[in-house]
Amino acid sequence: MVIARFKKVCIDATDPDRLGRFWAGVLGLRWTPYQHGEGGVFGAGQHPVFWVNRVPEPKTVPHRVTVDVYADDLVALTELGARVVRPADDERPWHILADPEGGEFGVYRPADRDALEPGHRQRAVVVASADPAELAAWWAGIFGARVEPDRSGGTVVRELAVLPFEGVRFVPEAAAKTTKNRMHWDVAVDDPRALVDAGATALRPPGGDIGWHVMADPEGNEFCAFTETPG
């Protein structure tokens, strides 16, 4: 049974316009700012690949939720504003870069050149987890998706409708979560009580400046639930 439907990935930023333009350049997509200063990185779909939120606080700890992308030119990424944190090596054949606000992301060289086309460069959303298999199974149950083991020792959730990535990877991480994630995703749900019944925690109901429910998964990762009916 599908409890919720994926909507979009959200990123916190002190300068949404700068970060939005950066990610649009990385992915070959379109940055659309709105009057309040926030905005979306859009491809061909109705929902943005990224929505960039404005927050006052800067990044202070490594991201627990990140993304992996396909690229074959690190120089082009650094010219957009990225910084190389760790180059690829024989043990870990992917690069770690940081965006202009310090947010880490992975860069993979694609086996298929089609992965470099605009709209296809998004490889995966990556979640650091104390128990990747268990958390992946929980989210798969929420989305009505399937899970499979990952060669890196994690677990991947695949076949999510609307998700503009190949999947969501849950990878092992011993360090405990200490602060609010600067990257999260939004879901659409018919009744948010079904999420709580499934094991989510309600953090804040709609009201004041928000029209959605702020919730957390079993490991404390925040997400926003919008009450919407399909169709």
C-alpha positions in Angstrom: 0.0 0.0 0.0 1.3 3.5 -0.9 1.1 5.8 2.1 2.8 8.8 0.5 4.0 10.0 -2.8 7.4 11.7 -3.5 7.3 15.4 -4.4 10.7 17.0 -4.5 14.1 17.4 -2.8 14.6 20.6 -0.8 17.9 22.3 0.1 18.4 24.9 2.8 20.6 27.9 1.7 21.6 31.3 3.1 21.7 32.5 -0.5 19.1 30.5 -2.5 19.7 32.3 -5.8 23.4 31.5 -5.8 22.9 27.9 -4.8 19.9 27.5 -7.2 22.0 28.8 -10.1 24.8 26.5 -9.2 22.7 23.3 -9.2 20.9 24.4 -12.4 24.4 24.6 -14.0 25.5 21.3 -12.7 22.4 19.5 -13.9 21.9 21.4 -17.1 18.4 22.5 -15.9 16.5 25.8 -15.3 16.6 27.9 -12.2 13.3 29.7 -11.5 13.4 32.2 -8.6 10.3 33.5 -7.0 9.6 36.9 -5.4 10.4 35.7 -1.8 13.9 34.8 -2.9 13.5 31.0 -2.9 13.0 29.0 -6.1 13.2 25.7 -7.9 15.6 23.9 -10.3 13.2 22.6 -13.0 13.6 20.1 -15.7 10.8 18.9 -17.9 8.5 17.7 -15.1 5.9 19.5 -13.1 7.8 19.3 -9.9 11.3 20.8 -9.4 14.3 18.5 -9.1 15.4 20.8 -6.2 13.5 23.4 -4.2 15.9 25.8 -2.5 14.8 27.2 0.8 16.1 30.4 2.5 17.5 29.8 6.1 19.6 32.2 8.2 22.0 29.7 9.6 25.1 28.5 7.7 26.1 24.9 7.3 28.1 23.6 10.3 28.3 19.8 10.0 28.5 17.3 7.1 25.3 16.6 5.3 23.5 13.4 6.3 21.3 13.7 3.1 23.3 14.4 -0.1 23.0 13.7 -3.8 25.2 11.9 -6.3 25.4 13.3 -9.9 27.0 12.2 -13.1 29.8 14.4 -14.6 33.0 13.9 -16.5 34.6 17.4 -16.0 35.5 18.5 -12.5 37.0 21.7 -13.9 33.6 22.7 -15.2 32.0 22.0 -11.8 34.7 24.1 -10.0 34.1 26.9 -12.5 30.4 26.9 -11.4 31.5 27.3 -7.8 32.2 23.8 -6.5 35.2 22.7 -4.4 36.9 19.3 -4.6 36.8 17.7 -1.1 38.2 14.3 -2.0 39.2 13.0 -5.4 38.3 9.5 -6.6 40.7 6.7 -5.8 40.9 2.9 -6.4 38.9 2.2 -3.3 36.2 4.8 -3.8 35.9 5.6 -7.5 33.9 8.7 -7.1 34.7 12.3 -6.2 33.4 14.2 -3.3 32.8 17.9 -4.0 31.2 20.7 -2.0 28.7 23.2 -3.4 29.1 27.0 -2.9 27.6 26.7 0.6 29.7 23.7 1.6 27.2 21.0 1.0 28.8 17.8 0.0 27.8 15.8 -3.1 29.2 12.8 -5.0 30.3 12.9 -8.6 30.5 9.7 -10.7 31.8 9.3 -14.2 28.9 7.6 -16.2 29.3 4.4 -18.2 26.7 5.7 -20.6 27.2 9.2 -22.2 23.4 9.6 -22.2 23.7 10.2 -18.4 25.4 13.5 -19.1 22.4 14.9 -21.0 20.4 17.6 -19.2 17.7 16.0 -17.0 19.7 12.7 -16.7 22.6 13.8 -14.5 20.9 13.1 -11.2 22.3 9.7 -10.0 20.9 9.2 -6.5 19.7 10.8 -3.3 22.0 9.5 -0.5 21.0 9.1 3.2 23.5 8.4 5.9 21.9 5.9 8.3 22.7 3.9 11.4 20.8 0.9 9.9 20.5 1.4 6.1 18.6 -1.8 5.4 15.9 -1.0 8.1 15.5 2.6 7.1 15.4 1.8 3.4 12.7 -0.8 4.1 10.7 1.7 6.1 10.7 4.3 3.3 10.0 1.6 0.7 6.9 0.7 2.6 5.9 4.4 2.7 6.3 4.8 -1.0 5.2 1.3 -2.1 8.7 0.9 -3.7 11.2 -1.9 -3.9 14.6 -2.2 -2.2 17.8 -3.9 -3.3 21.3 -4.2 -1.8 23.9 -1.7 -2.9 27.5 -2.8 -3.8 28.9 -0.2 -1.3 27.2 -2.0 1.6 24.1 0.2 1.6 20.5 -0.3 0.4 18.7 1.4 -2.5 15.0 2.2 -2.8 14.0 2.2 -6.5 10.9 2.7 -8.6 9.6 5.8 -6.9 7.1 7.7 -9.0 8.1 11.3 -9.8 11.6 10.9 -8.3 14.0 12.5 -10.8 16.9 10.3 -9.6 17.7 6.6 -10.2 16.9 5.9 -6.5 17.5 6.7 -2.9 20.6 5.1 -1.4 20.9 4.5 2.4 24.5 4.1 3.4 26.1 3.2 6.7 27.1 6.0 9.1 28.2 5.4 12.7 28.0 9.1 13.7 24.7 10.2 15.3 22.5 12.9 13.8 23.2 16.1 15.8 21.3 18.9 13.9 18.5 19.6 11.4 19.3 18.2 7.9 19.9 20.9 5.3 18.6 18.6 2.6 15.3 16.7 2.9 12.4 15.7 0.7 8.7 16.5 0.6 5.9 14.0 0.2 2.2 14.2 -0.7 -0.1 12.2 1.5 -3.9 11.7 1.8 -3.8 11.6 5.6 -0.7 12.4 7.6 -1.9 10.2 10.4 -1.0 7.2 8.3 2.6 8.3 8.4 2.5 8.5 12.2 0.8 5.1 12.4 3.7 3.8 10.2 6.3 5.1 12.6 7.0 8.7 11.7 7.1 11.5 14.3 5.0 14.6 13.9 7.2 17.6 14.7 5.0 20.6 13.7 1.5 20.8 12.3 0.4 23.4 9.7 -0.2 26.9 11.0 1.4 30.3 11.0 3.9 30.5 8.2 3.6 26.9 6.9 0.8 25.0 5.3 2.3 21.5 5.7 3.2 19.0 8.3 6.8 18.8 9.4 7.7 15.2 10.3 10.7 12.9 10.9 11.4 9.3 9.9 12.5 6.7 12.4 16.1 8.0 12.5 15.0 11.6 12.9 15.5 12.8 9.3 13.1 15.6 8.8 10.6 15.7 5.9 7.5 17.7 5.0 4.1 16.1 4.3 1.6 18.0 2.1 -2.0 16.8 2.3 -3.0 16.1 -1.3 -5.2 13.6 -3.0 -4.0 11.9 -6.2 -5.2 13.2 -9.6 
